[in-house]
Amino acid sequence: MASESSMDIVSKMDMQELKNAIDQAEREITSRFDFKNTKTSFELEKDSLTIISDDEYKLGAVIDILQSKMIKRGVPFKNLDFGKVESASLNTVRQKMGLKSGIESDNSKKINTLIRDSKLKVKSQIQGDQIRVTSKSRDDLQAVMKLLREADLSIELQFTNFK
């Protein structure tokens, strides 16, 4: 058995699962009576998602539908960065959402501070857009996982390469 155990803390969005959630939401919208004859659509780009609908009320309902489909498919809803609602052509409104992937430097520093303040016997280091945590005890790594799950962070975290 290795003398040091380690894990990586990452924040990523599975684009295929997001596409599946959007497809399911589109199917539900086309079958619902309250969305009959509306101009509701999704536009998925590499790093953003735009939702277009008739008015702000329907836009909110579409976002709720999308959120439920994302949760069912295990796609982190916290990793959507909501923009403001804008007026669009043909009397519609649109909202653009950025797709967060990776841990930004301010969140990395916050996570490192949380780990350091926990007084657990672990070492953490920032490696680009992920954080590597090492320890002699796997129990300490699991305690770090529990600590970060309970922390109020602006992104959803995943724990990979647990060795």
N, C-alpha and C positions, 0 to 999 in steps of 0.2 A: 504494500500500500504506500502511496506517495506521502511524503512528510508534510507537504503543503497542499491544501485544498484551495480551489479558486472558483470563481464564477464571474460572468460578465453581466453588467446591468445595461440594457439597451432599451430604446423606445423606437419601435418600428410599426408600420402599418402594412398589413398584407393586402396588396392592391387587388389580387384576385378575389379575395373574400369581400373587399369593398365593392367591386364590380358586381358580385353575386347579390350583395345586400341591396345595391341600387336597382338591379333587375327585379328583385322581389318587390321592392317598393313601387316600381313602375307598374308591375302587374297588379298590385293591390289598388293602386290609384285608378287604373283603367277599369277595374271592376266595381269600384265604389260609386254609389249613386250621387253623393254630394260633390264628386269631381267630374260629373258628366259634362261634356262640352266645355272643359276648361283648357287653358293653355299651360299646362304644367309639364315641365321637362327637367331633366338632369343633364349637365354637361361635365364630364369627367376629363380633366387634363392631367398632365404628369404630376403637378404639385398643387392642384386646386380642384375644387368641385363647385359648380355654379348651379343653383336651383332657381328656376323661373316659374312663377305662378301668377294667377289673376290679381290677387290682393294679399295684403299682409296676413290676414286671417288664414287663408288657404295655404300660404307659405309656411306659417307656423304648424299647421296640420301636416303638411308634407314633411317637415323636419321631424315631427313626432313619429311619423310612420317610418322614416329612414332610420331614426334612432332605435326604434324597436327592432328593425331588421338587422341593424349593425350589432346590437347586443346579442341577438339570437345567434349570429354567426361568429361572435367572439372578436369583433373589430372594435378597437378602443374609440369610444365617442369623444373622450377627452382630447384626443389628438387632432380634432378639428378646430381650426382657428377662425371663428365667425367674424365676417366683415359686416359692414352696415348694409341695411336694406336700401336698394336704389330703385328709382323708377326706370322702367325699360320701355321699349317700343310696344305699340299695340295695347296700351293700357295695362301693362303687366308690371310686376316688380321682380327683382332678382336679388339674390344674396350669394356672395362669393365666400367660400370657405377655403382656407389654406389647409393643406395636409401636412401636419408636423411629423417629421421622421428624424430620428437621432435626438440626442440630448444636447441642448444648447449650453454654452459655457456658464451662464448664470444658474441654470438648473443643476449643472454638474457640481458647481461650487456649493450650492445648497445641499445637495445629496452628500457630498464629501463632509460638509460640516455636521450634518445629521449623524453620519457614521462615526465621525470623530468624537462628537459629544455623547455618544451612547456608551462610551468606556468599554466597548467590546475589544477583544484582542484580535483586531483585523487591520489589514493595511489596504487602503484604497488608492487607486491612481487613475487619472483621467487619460484615456487613450482615444483621442479624436472625439467622436460622437458617442462613445460608450465609456463605461467605468469598469475597471477590473478590481475585484476585491479578493484578497488572499488571506488565508488564516491556517493555523495548524489544526483547528477544530472545525468540523463540518457543522456542528451545532451553532457555532458563532456565525457562520454564513447564513444558516437558516434564521437566526435571530435578526440578522441584518435584513433579510427578505421580509420578515414580519414587520420590522420597524418601518421599512420603506412602503409597504402596502398600507400601513396605518397612517402614514404621513400625508398631509394635504398638499400634494404636488399638482402642478398645472398640466402634467403629462402622464400618460399611462406607461408603466414600466414592465418590461419582461426580463426574466432572469434566464440566461443561457450559459452553455458550457460549464455546467456544474460538475466539477471534477474533484 
